[in-house]
Amino acid sequence: MTSNVAASSAGTTPADGLPPARTARRRSGGTSLGRYILIRFLLMIPTVLILVTVVFFLIRLTGDPITTALGGQLTPAQLAERIHAAGYDRPVLVQYFEYLGQILTFDFGTTLTGNRMPVTEVLVTYGSATLELVIYALIVAFVVGIPLGMVAAAKRDRWPDASLRVSAILFYATPVFFSGLVAKLIFSVWLGWLPVSGRANVRTEIALSKEGTGIYLIDAIASGNPAYVQDVLLHAILPAATLGLLTAGIFLRLVRTNLIGTYNMPYIDAARSRGVSEGRLVRTHAYRPALIPIITVIGLQIALMLGGAVLTETTFEWKGLGFQLAAYLGARDFVAVQGIVAMIAVIVAVTNFVVDIIAAFVDPRVRY
């Protein structure tokens, strides 16, 4: 009898030594992760499609892009010839489906003003500057927002907490262009500590343009000239701080709120009953769970930063995609505007997809 039970038990235990229930959960966990990634990827497609569609038809509400951009510069005959050559005299739906086909081949059209370069070339030429600015701003947001959020949670309902909460509101409620102008006035004009505008001085830009990556800090380090590195970093301080503090305020409040919520968990009470100090509770026990919401909102903050980059780059003459977008809007070059906005939509959708995958690995609960 005993041997039969033992044999039966041995027959129901998997070869890896895990109980059947745990093996089933492990298998279902892997399946749920794959299903979650597939669903998030499929959702990315209609998101991009909707954004591109909205931008396309909003642009068409102003008329055909050639008349809008060049209406006062060409004769009626030349204008009609250009409109026919570009296909803007065809039905709007025909133009729309043709544009979707072009996007699938990464053809976003050709700019109508300036030196008439392909929009993809504009994206490659100026996208690296925007990427560099967003990376700097994210570093500022993490370095400022997360530690201050931990301090606010540790000093809950005391004066440091109150002052930090007010600071967080000021960070993300102040318009980027206004905070940028104030920062320029104080640190560049009055104190003279930092450069007023640009990504680097003229000499540095000429030297770094030969390196080829378009990200000045990498190019400056590759050049081996410490003066170039210093110049690039000095020019980056004000734009990065202006854009980064906007997101730092959001991170501060998120970390504070989630740390306070984590303090009420039973395992925190158990650690506190064992005599663990409050500082160690924050650093060791409550910190990592509180960071999970930060990961989930990073994708949204990237979108916010790309939107804020238009104003930040214009304020500091940081020649990236935002700066060029503002220039094309001023020139009414809506082909370039349409291409840049469509590309930004793709970048935001892909970023959200990647962040969702990272969040699924960090916190398995989001898969279900």
The 8 nearest C-alpha neighbors of each residue, nearest first, counted from 0:
[[1, 3, 2, 4, 5, 6, 7, 8],
 [2, 0, 4, 3, 5, 6, 7, 8],
 [1, 3, 5, 0, 4, 6, 7, 8],
 [4, 2, 6, 0, 5, 1, 7, 8],
 [5, 3, 7, 1, 6, 2, 8, 0],
 [4, 6, 2, 8, 7, 3, 9, 1],
 [7, 5, 3, 9, 4, 8, 2, 10],
 [6, 8, 4, 10, 5, 9, 3, 11],
 [9, 7, 5, 11, 10, 6, 4, 12],
 [8, 10, 6, 12, 7, 11, 5, 13],
 [9, 11, 7, 8, 12, 6, 13, 5],
 [10, 12, 8, 9, 13, 7, 19, 18],
 [13, 11, 9, 10, 18, 19, 8, 16],
 [14, 12, 15, 16, 17, 11, 19, 18],
 [13, 15, 16, 12, 17, 11, 9, 10],
 [16, 14, 13, 17, 12, 18, 22, 19],
 [17, 15, 14, 13, 12, 18, 19, 22],
 [16, 18, 15, 13, 22, 21, 19, 12],
 [19, 17, 21, 20, 12, 22, 16, 13],
 [18, 20, 22, 21, 23, 12, 17, 13],
 [21, 19, 23, 22, 18, 24, 17, 25],
 [22, 20, 24, 23, 18, 19, 25, 17],
 [21, 23, 19, 25, 24, 20, 17, 26],
 [24, 22, 26, 20, 21, 25, 27, 19],
 [25, 23, 21, 27, 26, 22, 28, 20],
 [24, 26, 28, 22, 23, 27, 21, 29],
 [25, 27, 23, 29, 28, 24, 22, 30],
 [26, 28, 30, 24, 29, 25, 31, 23],
 [29, 27, 25, 31, 26, 30, 24, 32],
 [30, 28, 32, 26, 27, 31, 33, 25],
 [29, 31, 27, 33, 28, 32, 34, 26],
 [30, 32, 34, 28, 29, 33, 35, 27],
 [33, 31, 35, 29, 34, 30, 366, 36],
 [34, 32, 36, 30, 35, 31, 37, 29],
 [33, 35, 31, 37, 32, 36, 38, 30],
 [34, 36, 32, 38, 33, 37, 366, 31],
 [37, 35, 39, 33, 38, 34, 40, 32],
 [36, 38, 34, 40, 35, 39, 33, 41],
 [39, 37, 41, 35, 40, 36, 42, 34],
 [40, 38, 42, 36, 41, 37, 35, 43],
 [41, 39, 37, 43, 42, 38, 36, 352],
 [40, 42, 38, 43, 39, 44, 37, 45],
 [43, 41, 39, 40, 44, 45, 38, 46],
 [42, 44, 46, 40, 41, 45, 348, 39],
 [43, 45, 46, 47, 42, 41, 48, 40],
 [46, 44, 48, 47, 43, 42, 49, 41],
 [47, 45, 43, 49, 44, 48, 50, 42],
 [46, 48, 50, 44, 45, 49, 345, 51],
 [47, 49, 45, 51, 46, 50, 52, 44],
 [48, 50, 52, 46, 47, 51, 45, 53],
 [51, 49, 47, 53, 52, 48, 54, 46],
 [50, 52, 54, 48, 341, 49, 53, 47],
 [53, 51, 49, 55, 50, 54, 48, 56],
 [52, 54, 50, 56, 55, 51, 57, 49],
 [53, 55, 57, 51, 52, 56, 58, 50],
 [56, 54, 52, 58, 53, 57, 51, 59],
 [55, 57, 59, 58, 53, 54, 52, 60],
 [58, 56, 54, 60, 59, 55, 53, 61],
 [57, 59, 55, 56, 60, 61, 54, 333],
 [58, 60, 56, 62, 61, 57, 63, 55],
 [61, 59, 57, 58, 62, 56, 63, 55],
 [60, 62, 59, 58, 63, 67, 57, 64],
 [63, 61, 59, 60, 64, 67, 66, 58],
 [62, 64, 65, 66, 59, 87, 67, 61],
 [65, 63, 67, 66, 333, 68, 62, 334],
 [66, 64, 68, 67, 69, 63, 82, 70],
 [67, 65, 70, 69, 68, 64, 63, 78],
 [66, 68, 64, 65, 70, 69, 331, 63],
 [67, 69, 331, 65, 332, 66, 64, 70],
 [70, 68, 72, 66, 71, 65, 67, 73],
 [71, 69, 66, 72, 67, 68, 73, 65],
 [70, 72, 69, 73, 74, 68, 66, 67],
 [71, 73, 69, 70, 74, 68, 78, 66],
 [74, 72, 78, 77, 71, 70, 69, 75],
 [73, 75, 77, 76, 78, 72, 71, 70],
 [76, 74, 78, 77, 79, 73, 70, 80],
 [75, 77, 79, 78, 74, 80, 73, 81],
 [78, 76, 80, 74, 79, 75, 73, 81],
 [77, 79, 75, 81, 80, 76, 73, 74],
 [80, 78, 82, 76, 77, 81, 75, 83],
 [81, 79, 77, 83, 78, 82, 84, 76],
 [80, 82, 84, 78, 83, 79, 85, 77],
 [83, 81, 79, 85, 87, 80, 84, 78],
 [82, 84, 86, 80, 85, 81, 88, 79],
 [85, 83, 81, 86, 82, 80, 87, 79],
 [84, 86, 82, 83, 87, 81, 88, 65],
 [87, 85, 83, 88, 84, 89, 82, 94],
 [86, 88, 82, 89, 85, 63, 83, 94],
 [89, 87, 86, 83, 82, 90, 85, 63],
 [88, 90, 87, 86, 91, 93, 94, 83],
 [91, 89, 93, 92, 94, 88, 87, 95],
 [90, 92, 94, 93, 95, 89, 87, 59],
 [93, 91, 95, 94, 90, 96, 97, 89],
 [92, 94, 90, 91, 95, 96, 97, 89],
 [95, 93, 91, 97, 92, 96, 98, 90],
 [96, 94, 92, 98, 97, 93, 91, 99],
 [97, 95, 99, 98, 93, 94, 92, 100],
 [96, 98, 100, 94, 95, 99, 93, 101],
 [97, 99, 101, 95, 100, 96, 94, 102],
 [100, 98, 96, 102, 101, 97, 95, 103],
 [99, 101, 97, 103, 98, 102, 96, 104],
 [100, 102, 106, 98, 104, 99, 103, 105],
 [101, 103, 105, 99, 104, 106, 100, 107],
 [104, 102, 100, 101, 105, 99, 106, 98],
 [103, 105, 102, 101, 106, 100, 107, 99],
 [106, 104, 102, 103, 107, 101, 119, 100],
 [105, 107, 101, 102, 104, 108, 119, 103],
 [108, 106, 338, 118, 102, 105, 119, 101],
 [107, 109, 106, 118, 117, 334, 110, 338],
 [110, 108, 117, 118, 116, 115, 111, 334],
 [109, 111, 115, 335, 116, 112, 334, 117],
 [110, 112, 115, 332, 109, 334, 113, 68],
 [113, 111, 110, 115, 332, 114, 330, 68],
 [112, 114, 115, 111, 110, 116, 330, 327],
 [113, 115, 116, 112, 110, 111, 117, 109],
 [116, 114, 110, 111, 113, 112, 109, 117],
 [115, 117, 110, 109, 114, 118, 120, 121],
 [118, 116, 109, 120, 119, 108, 110, 121],
 [117, 119, 121, 120, 109, 107, 108, 335],
 [120, 118, 122, 121, 117, 123, 107, 106],
 [121, 119, 123, 117, 118, 122, 124, 116],
 [122, 120, 118, 124, 119, 123, 125, 117],
 [121, 123, 119, 126, 120, 125, 124, 118],
 [122, 124, 120, 126, 121, 125, 119, 127],
 [125, 123, 121, 122, 120, 126, 127, 213],
 [124, 126, 319, 320, 127, 122, 128, 123],
 [127, 125, 122, 129, 123, 128, 320, 124],
 [126, 128, 130, 213, 129, 125, 214, 131],
 [129, 127, 319, 131, 126, 130, 125, 214],
 [128, 130, 319, 132, 126, 131, 127, 320],
 [131, 129, 127, 133, 128, 132, 126, 134],
 [130, 132, 128, 134, 129, 133, 214, 127],
 [131, 133, 129, 135, 134, 130, 136, 239],
 [134, 132, 136, 130, 135, 131, 137, 129],
 [135, 133, 137, 131, 136, 132, 130, 138],
 [134, 136, 132, 138, 239, 133, 137, 131],
 [137, 135, 243, 239, 133, 139, 138, 134],
 [138, 136, 140, 134, 139, 135, 243, 133],
 [137, 139, 135, 141, 136, 140, 142, 134],
 [138, 140, 136, 243, 142, 137, 141, 143],
 [141, 139, 247, 243, 137, 144, 143, 138],
 [140, 142, 138, 144, 143, 139, 145, 137],
 [143, 141, 139, 140, 138, 144, 145, 146],
 [142, 144, 140, 141, 139, 145, 247, 146],
 [143, 145, 247, 251, 250, 141, 140, 147],
 [144, 146, 148, 147, 141, 251, 143, 250],
 [147, 145, 149, 148, 144, 143, 150, 142],
 [148, 146, 150, 149, 144, 145, 251, 151],
 [149, 147, 251, 255, 254, 145, 151, 146],
 [148, 150, 146, 152, 147, 151, 255, 153],
 [149, 151, 147, 153, 148, 152, 154, 146],
 [152, 150, 160, 148, 154, 149, 153, 155],
 [151, 153, 255, 155, 149, 150, 154, 259],
 [152, 154, 150, 151, 155, 149, 281, 277],
 [155, 153, 151, 152, 160, 157, 150, 159],
 [154, 156, 152, 160, 157, 153, 151, 159],
 [157, 155, 160, 154, 161, 158, 159, 151],
 [158, 156, 160, 155, 154, 159, 161, 151],
 [157, 159, 161, 160, 162, 156, 154, 155],
 [160, 158, 162, 161, 157, 163, 154, 151],
 [161, 159, 151, 163, 158, 157, 155, 162],
 [160, 162, 158, 164, 163, 159, 157, 165],
 [163, 161, 165, 159, 164, 160, 158, 166],
 [164, 162, 166, 160, 165, 161, 159, 167],
 [163, 165, 167, 161, 166, 162, 160, 168],
 [164, 166, 168, 162, 163, 167, 169, 161],
 [165, 167, 163, 169, 164, 168, 170, 162],
 [168, 166, 248, 170, 164, 169, 165, 163],
 [167, 169, 165, 166, 170, 171, 172, 164],
 [168, 170, 166, 172, 167, 171, 173, 165],
 [171, 169, 167, 245, 248, 168, 244, 172],
 [170, 172, 245, 248, 168, 169, 173, 167],
 [173, 171, 169, 168, 170, 174, 245, 167],
 [172, 174, 171, 169, 170, 175, 178, 177],
 [175, 173, 177, 176, 172, 178, 171, 179],
 [174, 176, 178, 177, 179, 173, 311, 241],
 [175, 177, 179, 174, 178, 310, 180, 314],
 [178, 176, 180, 179, 174, 175, 181, 173],
 [177, 179, 181, 175, 180, 176, 182, 174],
 [180, 178, 176, 182, 177, 181, 241, 175],
 [179, 181, 183, 177, 182, 178, 184, 176],
 [180, 182, 184, 178, 183, 179, 185, 177],
 [183, 181, 179, 185, 184, 180, 186, 178],
 [184, 182, 187, 180, 181, 186, 185, 195],
 [183, 185, 188, 181, 182, 187, 186, 180],
 [184, 186, 189, 182, 183, 187, 188, 190],
 [187, 185, 190, 183, 192, 182, 191, 193],
 [186, 188, 191, 183, 193, 195, 192, 184],
 [189, 187, 184, 191, 190, 185, 186, 183],
 [190, 188, 185, 191, 187, 184, 186, 192],
 [189, 191, 186, 192, 187, 188, 185, 193],
 [192, 190, 187, 188, 189, 193, 186, 194],
 [193, 191, 190, 186, 187, 194, 188, 189],
 [192, 194, 187, 191, 186, 233, 195, 234],
 [195, 193, 234, 196, 187, 233, 192, 191],
 [194, 196, 187, 183, 193, 315, 197, 188],
 [197, 195, 315, 316, 194, 317, 198, 234],
 [196, 198, 317, 316, 199, 315, 234, 200],
 [197, 199, 234, 317, 231, 235, 196, 200],
 [200, 198, 231, 197, 234, 204, 203, 230],
 [199, 201, 203, 202, 204, 198, 197, 230],
 [202, 200, 204, 203, 205, 199, 206, 197],
 [201, 203, 205, 204, 200, 206, 199, 207],
 [202, 204, 206, 200, 205, 201, 199, 227],
 [203, 205, 201, 207, 206, 202, 208, 199],
 [206, 204, 202, 208, 203, 207, 201, 209],
 [205, 207, 203, 204, 208, 209, 202, 210],
 [208, 206, 204, 209, 210, 205, 218, 203],
 [207, 209, 205, 210, 206, 204, 211, 213],
 [208, 210, 207, 211, 206, 205, 218, 204],
 [211, 209, 207, 208, 218, 212, 206, 222],
 [210, 212, 209, 213, 208, 218, 207, 214],
 [213, 211, 214, 210, 218, 217, 215, 127],
 [212, 214, 127, 211, 215, 128, 208, 218],
 [215, 213, 212, 127, 217, 216, 131, 128],
 [214, 216, 218, 217, 219, 213, 207, 231],
 [215, 217, 219, 218, 214, 220, 231, 228],
 [218, 216, 220, 219, 215, 214, 221, 212],
 [217, 219, 215, 221, 216, 220, 210, 207],
 [220, 218, 216, 228, 222, 227, 221, 217],
 [219, 221, 217, 222, 223, 218, 216, 228],
 [222, 220, 218, 219, 223, 217, 210, 224],
 [223, 221, 219, 220, 224, 218, 210, 207],
 [222, 224, 221, 220, 225, 219, 227, 228],
 [223, 225, 226, 222, 227, 219, 228, 220],
 [226, 224, 228, 227, 229, 223, 220, 219],
 [227, 225, 229, 224, 228, 230, 219, 231],
 [226, 228, 230, 219, 225, 229, 224, 203],
 [229, 227, 225, 219, 231, 226, 230, 232],
 [228, 230, 226, 232, 227, 231, 233, 225],
 [229, 231, 227, 233, 228, 232, 199, 226],
 [232, 230, 228, 234, 199, 229, 233, 227],
 [233, 231, 235, 229, 234, 230, 228, 236],
 [234, 232, 230, 235, 231, 236, 229, 193],
 [233, 235, 231, 232, 198, 194, 236, 199],
 [234, 236, 232, 233, 238, 239, 237, 231],
 [237, 235, 239, 233, 234, 238, 240, 232],
 [236, 238, 240, 239, 235, 241, 182, 234],
 [239, 237, 241, 240, 235, 236, 242, 311],
 [240, 238, 136, 242, 236, 135, 237, 241],
 [239, 241, 243, 237, 238, 242, 244, 236],
 [242, 240, 238, 239, 243, 179, 244, 237],
 [241, 243, 239, 245, 240, 136, 244, 238],
 [244, 242, 136, 140, 240, 139, 245, 246],
 [243, 245, 247, 246, 170, 242, 240, 241],
 [244, 246, 171, 170, 243, 242, 247, 248],
 [247, 245, 249, 244, 248, 243, 140, 250],
 [248, 246, 140, 144, 244, 250, 249, 245],
 [247, 249, 167, 251, 170, 246, 250, 171],
 [248, 250, 246, 247, 252, 251, 253, 171],
 [251, 249, 144, 247, 253, 248, 252, 254],
 [252, 250, 148, 144, 248, 254, 249, 253],
 [251, 253, 255, 249, 250, 254, 256, 148],
 [254, 252, 250, 256, 255, 251, 257, 249],
 [253, 255, 148, 257, 251, 252, 256, 258],
 [254, 256, 148, 152, 252, 258, 253, 257],
 [257, 255, 253, 259, 254, 258, 252, 260],
 [256, 258, 260, 289, 254, 259, 255, 261],
 [259, 257, 261, 255, 260, 289, 256, 254],
 [258, 260, 262, 256, 257, 261, 152, 255],
 [259, 261, 257, 258, 262, 263, 256, 264],
 [260, 262, 258, 263, 264, 259, 285, 257],
 [263, 261, 259, 260, 264, 267, 258, 285],
 [262, 264, 261, 260, 265, 267, 259, 268],
 [263, 265, 261, 267, 262, 266, 268, 260],
 [266, 264, 268, 267, 269, 263, 262, 270],
 [265, 267, 269, 268, 264, 270, 284, 271],
 [268, 266, 270, 269, 265, 264, 262, 271],
 [269, 267, 271, 265, 266, 270, 272, 264],
 [268, 270, 266, 272, 267, 271, 265, 273],
 [271, 269, 267, 273, 272, 268, 275, 266],
 [270, 272, 268, 275, 274, 273, 269, 267],
 [273, 271, 269, 274, 270, 268, 275, 267],
 [274, 272, 270, 271, 275, 269, 268, 276],
 [273, 275, 271, 272, 276, 270, 269, 277],
 [276, 274, 271, 270, 273, 279, 280, 277],
 [277, 275, 279, 278, 280, 274, 271, 270],
 [278, 276, 280, 279, 281, 275, 153, 271],
 [279, 277, 281, 280, 276, 282, 153, 275],
 [278, 280, 282, 276, 281, 277, 283, 275],
 [281, 279, 277, 284, 278, 283, 282, 285],
 [280, 282, 285, 278, 279, 286, 283, 284],
 [283, 281, 279, 286, 280, 278, 284, 285],
 [282, 284, 280, 279, 281, 286, 285, 287],
 [283, 285, 280, 286, 281, 282, 267, 287],
 [284, 286, 281, 261, 288, 287, 280, 258],
 [287, 285, 289, 282, 281, 288, 284, 283],
 [286, 288, 290, 289, 285, 291, 284, 283],
 [289, 287, 290, 291, 286, 285, 261, 257],
 [288, 290, 257, 286, 287, 258, 291, 254],
 [289, 291, 293, 287, 288, 292, 286, 294],
 [290, 292, 294, 293, 289, 288, 295, 362],
 [293, 291, 295, 294, 290, 296, 289, 253],
 [294, 292, 290, 291, 296, 295, 297, 250],
 [295, 293, 291, 297, 292, 296, 358, 290],
 [294, 296, 292, 293, 297, 358, 354, 355],
 [297, 295, 299, 298, 293, 294, 300, 292],
 [298, 296, 300, 294, 299, 295, 301, 293],
 [299, 297, 351, 301, 296, 300, 350, 354],
 [300, 298, 302, 296, 297, 301, 303, 351],
 [299, 301, 303, 297, 302, 298, 304, 296],
 [302, 300, 304, 298, 303, 299, 297, 305],
 [301, 303, 305, 299, 300, 304, 347, 306],
 [304, 302, 300, 306, 301, 305, 307, 299],
 [305, 303, 307, 301, 306, 302, 308, 300],
 [306, 304, 308, 302, 307, 303, 301, 309],
 [307, 305, 303, 304, 308, 309, 302, 310],
 [306, 308, 304, 309, 305, 310, 303, 311],
 [309, 307, 311, 305, 306, 310, 312, 321],
 [321, 310, 308, 307, 312, 311, 306, 322],
 [311, 309, 313, 308, 307, 312, 176, 314],
 [312, 310, 308, 314, 313, 309, 307, 176],
 [313, 311, 317, 322, 315, 316, 314, 309],
 [312, 314, 316, 310, 322, 311, 315, 309],
 [313, 315, 311, 312, 316, 310, 176, 179],
 [314, 316, 196, 312, 317, 313, 197, 311],
 [317, 315, 313, 197, 312, 196, 314, 318],
 [316, 318, 312, 197, 315, 198, 319, 313],
 [319, 317, 322, 316, 312, 128, 125, 323],
 [318, 320, 125, 128, 129, 322, 321, 317],
 [319, 321, 323, 125, 322, 126, 324, 129],
 [309, 320, 322, 324, 323, 319, 308, 312],
 [323, 321, 313, 312, 319, 325, 318, 320],
 [324, 322, 326, 320, 325, 321, 327, 319],
 [323, 325, 321, 327, 326, 322, 320, 336],
 [324, 326, 328, 322, 323, 327, 329, 321],
 [327, 325, 323, 329, 324, 328, 330, 322],
 [328, 326, 330, 332, 324, 329, 325, 331],
 [327, 329, 331, 325, 330, 326, 324, 332],
 [330, 328, 326, 327, 331, 325, 332, 324],
 [329, 331, 327, 328, 332, 326, 68, 112],
 [332, 330, 328, 68, 329, 333, 327, 67],
 [333, 331, 327, 68, 330, 334, 335, 111],
 [332, 334, 336, 335, 331, 64, 337, 58],
 [335, 333, 337, 336, 332, 110, 338, 64],
 [334, 336, 110, 338, 333, 337, 332, 118],
 [337, 335, 333, 339, 334, 338, 340, 324],
 [336, 338, 334, 340, 335, 339, 333, 341],
 [337, 339, 107, 341, 335, 336, 340, 342],
 [338, 340, 342, 336, 341, 337, 335, 343],
 [339, 341, 343, 337, 342, 338, 336, 344],
 [342, 340, 344, 338, 343, 339, 51, 337],
 [341, 343, 345, 339, 344, 340, 338, 346],
 [342, 344, 346, 340, 345, 341, 347, 339],
 [345, 343, 341, 347, 342, 346, 348, 340],
 [344, 346, 342, 348, 343, 347, 47, 349],
 [347, 345, 343, 349, 344, 348, 350, 342],
 [346, 348, 350, 344, 345, 349, 302, 343],
 [349, 347, 345, 351, 350, 346, 43, 344],
 [350, 348, 352, 346, 351, 347, 345, 353],
 [351, 349, 347, 353, 352, 348, 298, 346],
 [352, 350, 298, 354, 348, 349, 353, 355],
 [351, 353, 349, 355, 350, 354, 348, 39],
 [354, 352, 350, 356, 355, 351, 349, 357],
 [355, 353, 351, 357, 356, 352, 298, 358],
 [354, 356, 358, 352, 353, 357, 351, 359],
 [357, 355, 359, 353, 358, 354, 352, 360],
 [358, 356, 354, 360, 359, 355, 361, 353],
 [357, 359, 361, 355, 356, 360, 362, 295],
 [360, 358, 356, 363, 362, 357, 361, 365],
 [359, 361, 357, 358, 362, 363, 356, 32],
 [360, 362, 358, 359, 357, 363, 291, 356],
 [361, 363, 359, 364, 360, 358, 365, 291],
 [364, 362, 359, 365, 366, 360, 361, 358],
 [365, 363, 362, 366, 367, 359, 361, 358],
 [366, 364, 363, 367, 359, 362, 358, 355],
 [367, 365, 364, 363, 35, 359, 32, 31],
 [366, 365, 364, 31, 35, 363, 32, 28]]
